Amino acid sequence: MSVRLVVSKFLPILALYLGVVHSVLAQSGRQLVDIGDRREIFVDHHLLEKLDGVRLALHAPRNEGAVLYFDKPWEGSFSAYCTVIRDGNIFRAYYRGVPMAGKDGNDQEVTCYAESQDGIKWTKPALNIYNVGGSKANNVILAHAAPVTHNFSPFLDKNPNVRADQKYKAVGGTEKSGLVVYVSPDGIHWKKLRDEAVFKKGVFDSQNVAFWSESEGKYVCYFRTWSDGGYKGFRSVSRTTSNDFINWTEPEAMTFGETPFEHLYTQQTSPYFRAPHIYLAIGARFMPNRQVVTNEQAKKMNVNPSYYKDCSDAVLLSSRGGNQYDRTFMESFIRPGIGLVNWVSRSNYPALNVVQTGDSEMSLYVNEEYAQPTAHLTRYSMRLDGFSSLSGQFAGGEVLTKTFTFTGKELEINYATSAAGEIRVEIHDEHGKAIPGFKMEDCQPVIGNEIKRTISWKGNENVANLASRPVKLRIYIKDADLYSIKFN
């Protein structure tokens, strides 16, 4: 009997079996999750059914110091709304330059550019594109384009059908103008895609972000609205989508689950580069009228008199598409640093995007010491996937996942243990019974600290015969952190 005949003979039986499983799960109120070969990071409870002696732990990024000062005459204390993009071996940074505070969208606002080979050491090239202050020897990529330069926010278009001359796209504008679209072949030379705004149903008084969603197969845009409409209530976020970046759907207000509204001055929603089906929003949580710096201290710091009576920090939200944010972590992701210079209004605003800066490291950037002569961008580092983890204490604990299907032949984990700690994995069938050959006692204890490690059971790493079958994982974690899993 040929292989093709055998496969065709058993396909209906497999389809019937999976259909029954799906029906049983639906009747029991459980959802079968299909993770395919996607990486799953633990920033929400999407894959988690039960935690016993294990918690979801948020990890604070490490402050690596200032990397880019806004010290040019056309930049200044009010430089803001930064974006960092990695394109192959080059890192590009974009930010608003404006030397003095003024009305949003005034003609003094320009869009500045810096670049780096490693994401750590940055230079400001003399681009000779715009005449600013009597000279073209500057790093300005957009000028005399108000109000777009107030909050110009670019992205590298990952649409597989993108035109070469539109490899980079950007949105910018205020409520008066709506969102105006620019395109570029190289991220440096930009032109309007069309004269009129492509979207007007928002307030836009912040950094509005857009990107091509690989998982949703369309463009998405997250933009500033307020919870009670107009400029009332809390600074919040809405979302719209598009197939062509010109025509956009009716906006939907983002929801935050059973959590209270907080002022989100920026949200910086973007796909995580190692798991693009998961959008991470590392936003600025704004606390209006929560004053830390006194009038006398502000004078000594030389901070602008209008910008020290509030404070801000960074928070971590996530989304898997649609109009829902997950706020598993209400605590601060990045706290303001030591010193009063970090406790002024509109400081500690994260730049858009997280980028890989080493074999095991990724970085994000934060706008610090706003409205002061020392305003700059600081780099913060993390291990890959290291936003949060499933964390077990010394006594040990267990995680039980929801029922899911996968594709692949091996299970990879990103983890760290103590010298006394370990991680072990058991695979269950859809009924919750351990599958012979994949039981906990068969699993080789995983000890160490690695970005990539393959799980084995009595020397066997192959789980291909379980692919497409509904399974669960029972994971034992002792004095260790599990950052991500992925089937390959």
Helices and strands as residue ranges (DSSP letters): H 3-27, E 33-36, E 40-41, E 48-52, E 54-58, E 62-69, E 80-87, E 90-97, E 110-116, E 122-123, E 140-142, G 148-150, E 153-156, G 164-166, E 168-172, E 180-184, E 191-192, E 209-213, E 218-226, E 235-242, E 252-253, E 263-266, E 269-272, E 275-287, H 295-301, E 311-319, G 340-342, E 349-350, E 355-356, E 361-368, E 376-383, E 388-392, E 397-401, E 404-406, E 411-429, G 440-442, E 449-454, G 464-466, E 471-487
